Amino acid sequence: MNRLIGALVFVMALMIGYPACQQATPTQPEQPDPVIPACQTNNTADVTFQNKSGHNYTYDVIWDGSTLTTLAPGATSKAYTQAAGAHTLHFMISNTRLQACTQSSPVLAQCQSYTYWCTE
């Protein structure tokens, strides 16, 4: 009987002491979701334009066939967000049908910024 009581006491001691001996498992702090830039999500780039005319001309900036902005001599445009990829660019002398510079075909890389100018 003493052996039975001794065995029961031993088992109870193990049951009581076991949870106290366990160590909490450390957890890693939760990492925030990475911030993805809008230019990456939307596949875009930024472009600005400058008028470096040596003849005091005002330019119309024609981007993909549409007038995007008009620049007075020495002016710089705001940044325009455009789709990454191939485009067409013309600098035209305002109020005429004359090209200020030869048409170009810029290719924009995602999340990059570009400045284009004409010096005629």
ChimeraX commands (.cxc) that place a marker at each C-alpha (Angstrom):
marker #1 position 0.00,0.00,0.00 radius 0.5
marker #1 position 2.85,2.34,0.80 radius 0.5
marker #1 position 4.25,1.65,-2.64 radius 0.5
marker #1 position 0.90,2.52,-4.22 radius 0.5
marker #1 position 0.65,5.77,-2.26 radius 0.5
marker #1 position 4.26,6.59,-3.10 radius 0.5
marker #1 position 3.60,5.94,-6.80 radius 0.5
marker #1 position 0.48,8.13,-6.74 radius 0.5
marker #1 position 2.36,10.95,-5.00 radius 0.5
marker #1 position 5.12,10.68,-7.61 radius 0.5
marker #1 position 2.65,10.80,-10.51 radius 0.5
marker #1 position 0.81,13.75,-8.98 radius 0.5
marker #1 position 4.09,15.59,-8.44 radius 0.5
marker #1 position 4.95,15.06,-12.11 radius 0.5
marker #1 position 1.54,16.32,-13.21 radius 0.5
marker #1 position 1.77,19.42,-11.05 radius 0.5
marker #1 position 5.41,20.16,-11.78 radius 0.5
marker #1 position 5.38,19.45,-15.53 radius 0.5
marker #1 position 3.45,22.54,-16.65 radius 0.5
marker #1 position 5.61,24.72,-14.43 radius 0.5
marker #1 position 8.75,23.39,-16.13 radius 0.5
marker #1 position 7.57,24.15,-19.67 radius 0.5
marker #1 position 9.02,27.20,-21.33 radius 0.5
marker #1 position 6.90,29.46,-23.50 radius 0.5
marker #1 position 7.80,29.23,-27.18 radius 0.5
marker #1 position 9.09,32.62,-28.34 radius 0.5
marker #1 position 7.17,34.11,-31.25 radius 0.5
marker #1 position 8.54,36.31,-33.99 radius 0.5
marker #1 position 7.04,39.79,-34.12 radius 0.5
marker #1 position 4.54,40.09,-36.94 radius 0.5
marker #1 position 6.12,41.81,-39.93 radius 0.5
marker #1 position 4.08,44.49,-41.70 radius 0.5
marker #1 position 3.16,43.90,-45.31 radius 0.5
marker #1 position 5.80,45.41,-47.60 radius 0.5
marker #1 position 4.82,48.74,-49.14 radius 0.5
marker #1 position 4.67,48.42,-52.91 radius 0.5
marker #1 position 5.23,51.71,-54.74 radius 0.5
marker #1 position 2.34,52.88,-56.93 radius 0.5
marker #1 position 4.65,52.99,-59.97 radius 0.5
marker #1 position 5.33,49.28,-59.55 radius 0.5
marker #1 position 1.67,48.40,-59.03 radius 0.5
marker #1 position 0.58,50.54,-62.00 radius 0.5
marker #1 position 3.66,49.97,-64.23 radius 0.5
marker #1 position 4.34,53.69,-64.64 radius 0.5
marker #1 position 7.20,56.20,-64.85 radius 0.5
marker #1 position 7.41,60.01,-64.51 radius 0.5
marker #1 position 8.37,62.41,-67.29 radius 0.5
marker #1 position 9.08,66.14,-67.30 radius 0.5
marker #1 position 9.84,68.41,-70.23 radius 0.5
marker #1 position 12.05,71.48,-70.66 radius 0.5
marker #1 position 12.13,74.22,-73.25 radius 0.5
marker #1 position 15.79,75.07,-73.89 radius 0.5
marker #1 position 15.02,77.04,-77.03 radius 0.5
marker #1 position 17.82,79.26,-78.25 radius 0.5
marker #1 position 15.34,81.23,-80.39 radius 0.5
marker #1 position 12.81,82.20,-77.74 radius 0.5
marker #1 position 10.16,79.79,-79.11 radius 0.5
marker #1 position 7.24,78.43,-77.13 radius 0.5
marker #1 position 6.82,74.67,-77.57 radius 0.5
marker #1 position 3.86,72.34,-77.58 radius 0.5
marker #1 position 4.85,68.95,-76.22 radius 0.5
marker #1 position 3.06,66.24,-78.19 radius 0.5
marker #1 position 3.10,62.90,-76.33 radius 0.5
marker #1 position 1.64,59.88,-78.11 radius 0.5
marker #1 position -0.17,62.16,-80.57 radius 0.5
marker #1 position -1.82,64.49,-78.02 radius 0.5
marker #1 position -0.71,67.85,-76.67 radius 0.5
marker #1 position 0.45,67.20,-73.12 radius 0.5
marker #1 position 1.70,70.68,-72.21 radius 0.5
marker #1 position 2.92,74.00,-73.63 radius 0.5
marker #1 position 6.27,75.38,-72.50 radius 0.5
marker #1 position 7.42,78.98,-72.61 radius 0.5
marker #1 position 11.14,79.56,-73.27 radius 0.5
marker #1 position 13.21,78.35,-70.31 radius 0.5
marker #1 position 10.22,76.60,-68.67 radius 0.5
marker #1 position 10.13,73.15,-67.11 radius 0.5
marker #1 position 6.87,71.21,-66.89 radius 0.5
marker #1 position 5.43,69.43,-63.89 radius 0.5
marker #1 position 6.03,65.69,-63.69 radius 0.5
marker #1 position 3.56,63.59,-65.66 radius 0.5
marker #1 position 2.94,59.95,-64.75 radius 0.5
marker #1 position 2.89,57.81,-67.89 radius 0.5
marker #1 position 2.70,54.10,-68.63 radius 0.5
marker #1 position 6.06,52.35,-68.79 radius 0.5
marker #1 position 6.96,51.26,-72.32 radius 0.5
marker #1 position 7.34,52.85,-75.76 radius 0.5
marker #1 position 5.94,56.30,-76.63 radius 0.5
marker #1 position 6.28,59.03,-79.26 radius 0.5
marker #1 position 7.43,62.56,-78.47 radius 0.5
marker #1 position 7.32,65.72,-80.60 radius 0.5
marker #1 position 8.33,69.22,-79.65 radius 0.5
marker #1 position 6.39,71.54,-81.96 radius 0.5
marker #1 position 6.71,75.33,-82.22 radius 0.5
marker #1 position 3.43,76.62,-80.80 radius 0.5
marker #1 position 0.83,78.03,-83.21 radius 0.5
marker #1 position 2.64,76.55,-86.23 radius 0.5
marker #1 position 3.02,73.19,-87.92 radius 0.5
marker #1 position 6.80,73.34,-87.55 radius 0.5
marker #1 position 8.75,70.75,-85.61 radius 0.5
marker #1 position 11.16,72.22,-83.11 radius 0.5
marker #1 position 13.05,68.92,-82.89 radius 0.5
marker #1 position 12.92,65.58,-84.64 radius 0.5
marker #1 position 10.30,63.16,-83.32 radius 0.5
marker #1 position 11.72,60.72,-80.78 radius 0.5
marker #1 position 10.54,57.38,-79.41 radius 0.5
marker #1 position 11.34,57.23,-75.70 radius 0.5
marker #1 position 10.96,53.93,-73.85 radius 0.5
marker #1 position 10.12,54.41,-70.18 radius 0.5
marker #1 position 11.25,51.91,-67.56 radius 0.5
marker #1 position 8.98,51.23,-64.60 radius 0.5
marker #1 position 9.47,53.52,-61.58 radius 0.5
marker #1 position 12.03,55.75,-63.33 radius 0.5
marker #1 position 11.98,59.52,-63.90 radius 0.5
marker #1 position 12.96,61.16,-67.19 radius 0.5
marker #1 position 13.42,64.70,-68.45 radius 0.5
marker #1 position 13.21,65.50,-72.18 radius 0.5
marker #1 position 14.07,68.80,-73.85 radius 0.5
marker #1 position 14.51,70.50,-77.15 radius 0.5
marker #1 position 17.14,73.16,-77.85 radius 0.5
marker #1 position 16.09,74.52,-81.29 radius 0.5
marker link #1:1,2 radius 0.2
marker link #1:2,3 radius 0.2
marker link #1:3,4 radius 0.2
marker link #1:4,5 radius 0.2
marker link #1:5,6 radius 0.2
marker link #1:6,7 radius 0.2
marker link #1:7,8 radius 0.2
marker link #1:8,9 radius 0.2
marker link #1:9,10 radius 0.2
marker link #1:10,11 radius 0.2
marker link #1:11,12 radius 0.2
marker link #1:12,13 radius 0.2
marker link #1:13,14 radius 0.2
marker link #1:14,15 radius 0.2
marker link #1:15,16 radius 0.2
marker link #1:16,17 radius 0.2
marker link #1:17,18 radius 0.2
marker link #1:18,19 radius 0.2
marker link #1:19,20 radius 0.2
marker link #1:20,21 radius 0.2
marker link #1:21,22 radius 0.2
marker link #1:22,23 radius 0.2
marker link #1:23,24 radius 0.2
marker link #1:24,25 radius 0.2
marker link #1:25,26 radius 0.2
marker link #1:26,27 radius 0.2
marker link #1:27,28 radius 0.2
marker link #1:28,29 radius 0.2
marker link #1:29,30 radius 0.2
marker link #1:30,31 radius 0.2
marker link #1:31,32 radius 0.2
marker link #1:32,33 radius 0.2
marker link #1:33,34 radius 0.2
marker link #1:34,35 radius 0.2
marker link #1:35,36 radius 0.2
marker link #1:36,37 radius 0.2
marker link #1:37,38 radius 0.2
marker link #1:38,39 radius 0.2
marker link #1:39,40 radius 0.2
marker link #1:40,41 radius 0.2
marker link #1:41,42 radius 0.2
marker link #1:42,43 radius 0.2
marker link #1:43,44 radius 0.2
marker link #1:44,45 radius 0.2
marker link #1:45,46 radius 0.2
marker link #1:46,47 radius 0.2
marker link #1:47,48 radius 0.2
marker link #1:48,49 radius 0.2
marker link #1:49,50 radius 0.2
marker link #1:50,51 radius 0.2
marker link #1:51,52 radius 0.2
marker link #1:52,53 radius 0.2
marker link #1:53,54 radius 0.2
marker link #1:54,55 radius 0.2
marker link #1:55,56 radius 0.2
marker link #1:56,57 radius 0.2
marker link #1:57,58 radius 0.2
marker link #1:58,59 radius 0.2
marker link #1:59,60 radius 0.2
marker link #1:60,61 radius 0.2
marker link #1:61,62 radius 0.2
marker link #1:62,63 radius 0.2
marker link #1:63,64 radius 0.2
marker link #1:64,65 radius 0.2
marker link #1:65,66 radius 0.2
marker link #1:66,67 radius 0.2
marker link #1:67,68 radius 0.2
marker link #1:68,69 radius 0.2
marker link #1:69,70 radius 0.2
marker link #1:70,71 radius 0.2
marker link #1:71,72 radius 0.2
marker link #1:72,73 radius 0.2
marker link #1:73,74 radius 0.2
marker link #1:74,75 radius 0.2
marker link #1:75,76 radius 0.2
marker link #1:76,77 radius 0.2
marker link #1:77,78 radius 0.2
marker link #1:78,79 radius 0.2
marker link #1:79,80 radius 0.2
marker link #1:80,81 radius 0.2
marker link #1:81,82 radius 0.2
marker link #1:82,83 radius 0.2
marker link #1:83,84 radius 0.2
marker link #1:84,85 radius 0.2
marker link #1:85,86 radius 0.2
marker link #1:86,87 radius 0.2
marker link #1:87,88 radius 0.2
marker link #1:88,89 radius 0.2
marker link #1:89,90 radius 0.2
marker link #1:90,91 radius 0.2
marker link #1:91,92 radius 0.2
marker link #1:92,93 radius 0.2
marker link #1:93,94 radius 0.2
marker link #1:94,95 radius 0.2
marker link #1:95,96 radius 0.2
marker link #1:96,97 radius 0.2
marker link #1:97,98 radius 0.2
marker link #1:98,99 radius 0.2
marker link #1:99,100 radius 0.2
marker link #1:100,101 radius 0.2
marker link #1:101,102 radius 0.2
marker link #1:102,103 radius 0.2
marker link #1:103,104 radius 0.2
marker link #1:104,105 radius 0.2
marker link #1:105,106 radius 0.2
marker link #1:106,107 radius 0.2
marker link #1:107,108 radius 0.2
marker link #1:108,109 radius 0.2
marker link #1:109,110 radius 0.2
marker link #1:110,111 radius 0.2
marker link #1:111,112 radius 0.2
marker link #1:112,113 radius 0.2
marker link #1:113,114 radius 0.2
marker link #1:114,115 radius 0.2
marker link #1:115,116 radius 0.2
marker link #1:116,117 radius 0.2
marker link #1:117,118 radius 0.2
marker link #1:118,119 radius 0.2
marker link #1:119,120 radius 0.2
view
